[in-house]
Amino acid sequence: MLRDAATERPYSSRLNGEDRRGRFACAMCGTKLFDSETKFDSGSGWPSFYDRLEGVELQAGPPA
């Protein structure tokens, strides 16, 4: 998805099994998006979070 490319293959991200405490940031701009406290195993093969950090606006799909 980053820079109009496809997502990586399911279960290929090193972040999928990441269990250290901290925050996850956008790889492009560095904006902190999610806290590790809200990370869960969705069974999808990608890191998943049930909430975003306060003040973060998430957008579905490509920018308009």
C-alpha positions as CSV (number, residue, x, y, z in Angstrom):
1,M,0.0,0.0,0.0
2,L,2.9,2.3,0.7
3,R,3.7,4.4,-2.3
4,D,0.9,2.8,-4.5
5,A,2.4,-0.7,-4.2
6,A,0.8,-3.9,-3.2
7,T,0.8,-5.2,0.4
8,E,3.4,-7.8,1.4
9,R,2.4,-11.4,1.4
10,P,0.5,-12.5,4.6
11,Y,2.8,-13.7,7.4
12,S,5.9,-12.2,5.7
13,S,6.2,-9.0,7.8
14,R,8.7,-9.1,10.7
15,L,6.2,-6.9,12.6
16,N,3.5,-9.6,12.7
17,G,5.2,-11.4,15.6
18,E,6.6,-8.2,17.2
19,D,5.8,-8.3,20.9
20,R,7.9,-5.4,22.4
21,R,6.1,-2.5,24.0
22,G,6.1,0.7,22.0
23,R,4.4,2.5,19.1
24,F,4.1,1.7,15.5
25,A,4.7,4.5,13.0
26,C,4.0,5.1,9.3
27,A,7.0,3.9,7.3
28,M,6.7,6.8,4.9
29,C,6.2,9.9,7.2
30,G,7.1,8.6,10.7
31,T,3.7,9.5,12.2
32,K,3.0,7.3,15.2
33,L,-0.3,5.5,14.6
34,F,-0.8,2.6,17.0
35,D,0.3,1.5,20.4
36,S,1.5,-2.1,21.0
37,E,-1.1,-2.4,23.8
38,T,-3.8,-2.5,21.0
39,K,-2.1,-5.0,18.8
40,F,-3.8,-8.4,18.4
41,D,-3.5,-11.5,16.2
42,S,-6.3,-11.2,13.7
43,G,-5.3,-14.4,11.9
44,S,-4.9,-12.3,8.7
45,G,-1.1,-12.5,8.5
46,W,-0.6,-8.8,9.0
47,P,-0.1,-6.7,12.2
48,S,-3.6,-5.7,13.4
49,F,-4.7,-3.1,16.0
50,Y,-8.1,-2.5,17.6
51,D,-7.6,1.2,18.2
52,R,-5.4,4.1,16.9
53,L,-3.6,6.7,18.9
54,E,-5.5,9.7,20.0
55,G,-5.6,12.4,17.2
56,V,-4.8,9.9,14.4
57,E,-7.2,10.0,11.4
58,L,-7.1,6.8,9.4
59,Q,-8.1,6.8,5.8
60,A,-9.4,3.7,3.9
61,G,-8.1,3.4,0.4
62,P,-5.9,5.7,-1.7
63,P,-5.8,9.4,-1.0
64,A,-8.5,11.4,-2.8
